Structure formats: C-alpha cells, structure tokens
Amino acid sequence: MTKASPIELEFSRKYDHDHARAYLHKHQDGLARRLSHWRDVQLARHALKQAGDPDLVLDLPCGAGRFWPLLAEHPSRMILAADNSPDMLAIAEAAQPPEVVKRVETFQTSAFAIDMGANAVDCIFSMRLLHHIAEPAHRLTMLREFHRVTRDTVILSLWVDGNYKAWKRKRLERRRPAKENQNRFVIPRSTIEAEFGQAGFDIVAHNDFLPGYAMWRVYVLRKRS
C-alpha cells in the first residue's frame, strides 16, 4: 500500500492522462526542446558519474520516463521509477523503448512520503521537481525523506539565482502581479544549499545548464554519515 503523503502540491493534481501525454510530447517539440533535453541528459549522465555510477537508482518523480534510457546505459543498474500520478506512469511505460521498460520497476508514491524502507537505494534521481516547491518546510520534508531512503547519494535539479535568466525573471515579476497559480520558483543558492545541510547532506558537486545564463542547476548530494 502506498504511504499517505501529508503534503500534496496543487500542480501535481493536473497530471491526468491528457496532461501526462502532453508532458511527454513537450520535450520532443521543436529543435529548442530537443536541444534542451540533450543538455539535460548530458548533465544527468555527468552527475551519475560524480555519484559513483550507482547500481540501484530510484527515479522520483519519473514523469514520462525520459531519463530511463540514460539510467539503463549502465548494464547492471537496477532501476526503480515512481511518480505521484498513475497516468504518468502508464504513459512512461507505453512511450519508452520496450527493452528499457523491462529494466524498470514502477510504483506510485509521493516524494514527501516514499513507500520504501530506510537505506533502500544507492541513489535517488529527482529531476525537475524541487523548483515547484515554494515552501521551505515542504522542501525540507522532501529532502529528509530522500535522506531516509537513500543509503548514499541524491541527484536533483532546480532553478537557482545568480544568473541572467533568474535576474530577468525577478525583474519581470516586479513589474507584474504575482499569479495565484504560480507553480515554479527560483530558489536562492544560499538558501537551498543551507537546506541540503539541514537535511543531512553534503554537496558533492553542482553543474549548471548554461553557466551564468540559465537557471537550471543539477546538484549531487551525499548522505552525511
């Protein structure tokens, strides 16, 4: 039985079948999106090496499974994949190559209450979730749950400040009223790095999508002993 999560983000409720399919196609739509996906995969591959090429990885949230082929590049890797949306899991299993899908064990769970025991995996791989979480208490809940479930490392990505796109976004937000349904947030680097430490992680490395320009940053964290 899936553990009940004490936290449910508003944006996560939208991922029904149609939204899940749209999410799949979004990263394949046009040259710019395909280049962005290529760079995401490049950064993630490098992060996995920095994490020591872990053998047992939990992809959470796995979304439409766009990183499954990357995770499957390691021939002996065991891949677990979970998402809060059962529709997203169904789309991922239908969309990804069959030879990859057979390497992946899927289940439904929340990143805030993972349905696994302590020290269950070598690495939690969490791309494009943390920038949706505005509340520091919610971020810490998730990070502490990651700390409980991983025995070694976490790889995650989010939007950070200290670059041109973050500066531009902040300037635009000063000129227009905040949206009530805003669900993507820039987190100051000093803030998130302090939260990593508070949750019991040390930073192994970080890699920027386009240094000095783009907001995306990938962190590799190691569980503090």
C-alpha positions in Angstrom: 0.0 0.0 0.0 1.3 3.5 -0.9 2.0 5.7 2.1 -0.3 8.7 2.5 1.6 11.9 1.9 1.0 14.8 4.4 1.7 17.2 1.5 0.0 17.5 -1.9 1.1 20.3 -4.2 -1.6 21.9 -6.4 0.4 21.4 -9.6 0.6 17.7 -9.1 -3.2 17.3 -9.4 -3.2 18.2 -13.1 -1.3 15.2 -14.3 -4.2 13.2 -15.7 -3.9 11.1 -18.9 -4.1 14.1 -21.2 -1.6 16.2 -19.2 0.8 13.3 -18.9 0.7 12.8 -22.7 1.3 16.5 -23.3 4.2 16.4 -20.9 5.7 13.5 -22.9 5.5 15.4 -26.1 6.6 18.8 -24.7 10.3 17.7 -24.5 10.2 16.4 -28.1 8.5 19.5 -29.6 10.9 21.5 -31.8 14.6 21.9 -32.1 15.0 24.1 -28.9 13.2 21.5 -26.8 15.2 18.6 -28.2 18.4 20.5 -27.6 17.3 21.2 -24.0 16.6 17.6 -23.5 20.0 16.6 -24.9 21.7 19.0 -22.4 19.5 17.7 -19.5 20.7 14.2 -20.3 24.3 15.3 -20.6 24.2 16.9 -17.2 22.4 13.9 -15.7 25.0 11.5 -17.1 27.8 13.5 -15.6 26.0 13.7 -12.3 25.6 9.9 -12.2 29.3 9.5 -12.7 30.0 12.0 -9.9 27.7 10.0 -7.7 29.8 6.9 -8.4 27.6 5.2 -11.1 25.1 3.8 -8.5 23.8 0.3 -9.1 20.3 0.8 -7.6 18.6 4.0 -8.5 15.1 5.4 -7.7 13.8 7.9 -10.4 11.3 10.1 -8.5 9.3 11.6 -9.9 9.9 9.7 -13.1 7.4 11.7 -15.2 7.1 10.3 -18.7 10.3 8.3 -18.3 12.5 10.5 -20.4 15.6 9.6 -18.3 15.0 5.9 -18.3 17.2 5.3 -21.4 20.0 7.2 -19.7 19.7 5.2 -16.5 19.6 2.0 -18.5 23.0 2.8 -20.1 24.6 1.2 -17.0 24.2 -2.5 -17.9 24.0 -3.8 -14.3 21.9 -0.9 -12.9 18.6 -1.8 -11.2 16.1 1.0 -11.9 13.1 1.8 -9.7 10.7 4.5 -11.0 7.9 6.2 -9.1 5.5 9.1 -9.6 2.6 10.5 -7.8 0.5 10.2 -11.0 -0.6 6.8 -12.1 -1.4 8.3 -15.5 2.2 9.5 -15.8 3.5 6.0 -15.0 1.2 4.5 -17.7 2.4 7.0 -20.3 6.0 6.3 -19.4 5.7 2.5 -19.8 3.9 2.9 -23.1 6.3 5.6 -24.5 9.7 4.3 -23.7 11.5 1.6 -25.6 10.4 -1.9 -24.6 14.0 -3.0 -23.9 14.3 -0.2 -21.5 10.9 -0.6 -19.8 11.7 -4.2 -19.0 14.6 -2.9 -16.9 12.4 -0.6 -14.8 10.1 -1.5 -11.8 7.4 1.2 -11.4 5.2 2.1 -8.5 3.1 5.1 -7.4 4.2 7.1 -4.4 4.8 10.7 -3.2 8.2 12.3 -2.9 7.1 13.5 0.5 6.3 10.0 1.8 8.2 7.4 -0.2 6.8 3.9 0.1 10.1 2.3 0.8 12.2 1.4 3.8 15.3 3.3 5.1 18.5 3.0 3.1 16.6 1.2 0.3 18.5 2.5 -2.7 22.0 3.7 -3.6 20.8 6.9 -5.3 17.6 9.0 -5.6 17.4 10.7 -9.0 15.0 13.6 -8.9 14.9 15.9 -12.0 12.7 18.9 -12.3 10.7 18.7 -9.1 12.3 21.0 -6.5 11.6 24.2 -8.4 7.9 23.6 -8.0 8.1 23.7 -4.1 7.9 27.2 -2.7 7.6 26.4 1.0 10.9 25.8 2.8 9.1 23.4 5.2 7.9 21.3 2.2 11.3 21.2 0.7 12.8 20.0 4.0 10.2 17.4 4.3 11.1 16.0 0.9 14.8 16.3 1.5 14.6 14.5 4.8 12.6 11.7 3.1 15.3 11.4 0.5 17.8 11.2 3.3 15.9 8.4 4.9 15.5 6.3 1.7 18.9 6.7 0.1 21.9 5.0 1.5 24.4 7.2 -0.3 23.5 9.9 -2.9 20.8 12.1 -4.3 20.8 13.8 -7.7 18.4 16.7 -8.2 17.8 19.7 -10.3 16.1 23.1 -9.7 16.1 26.8 -10.6 18.7 28.9 -8.8 19.6 32.5 -8.7 22.9 34.1 -9.7 22.4 34.0 -13.5 20.9 36.2 -16.2 17.6 34.3 -16.6 16.9 34.5 -12.8 17.7 38.2 -12.8 15.4 38.8 -15.8 12.6 36.7 -14.2 12.9 38.7 -10.9 12.7 42.0 -12.9 9.6 40.9 -14.7 7.9 39.7 -11.5 8.4 43.2 -10.0 6.5 44.7 -13.0 3.5 42.4 -12.9 1.3 41.0 -10.1 2.1 37.5 -8.9 0.0 34.8 -10.3 -2.2 32.9 -7.8 -1.5 29.6 -9.6 2.3 30.2 -9.9 4.0 26.8 -9.5 7.6 27.4 -10.5 10.1 29.2 -8.3 13.7 30.4 -8.3 15.4 29.4 -5.0 18.5 31.3 -3.9 21.6 29.1 -4.0 22.5 30.1 -0.4 19.0 29.0 0.8 18.8 25.7 -0.9 22.4 24.8 0.0 21.7 25.5 3.7 18.6 23.3 3.4 20.7 20.5 2.0 22.9 20.7 5.1 19.9 20.9 7.4 18.5 17.7 5.9 21.8 15.9 6.4 23.5 16.1 3.0 26.9 17.3 1.9 27.3 18.8 -1.6 29.5 16.6 -3.9 29.2 18.7 -7.0 26.9 21.0 -9.0 26.6 21.5 -12.7 24.8 24.4 -14.5 22.7 24.0 -17.7 24.4 27.1 -19.2 26.7 28.8 -16.6 25.9 32.4 -16.0 22.8 32.3 -18.2 20.3 29.6 -17.4 18.5 28.9 -14.1 18.8 25.1 -14.1 21.4 23.6 -11.8 22.0 19.9 -11.0 23.3 19.0 -7.6 24.9 15.8 -6.5 24.5 15.3 -2.7 25.9 12.7 -0.4 24.2 11.5 2.8 26.3 12.6 5.8 27.5 9.7 8.0 
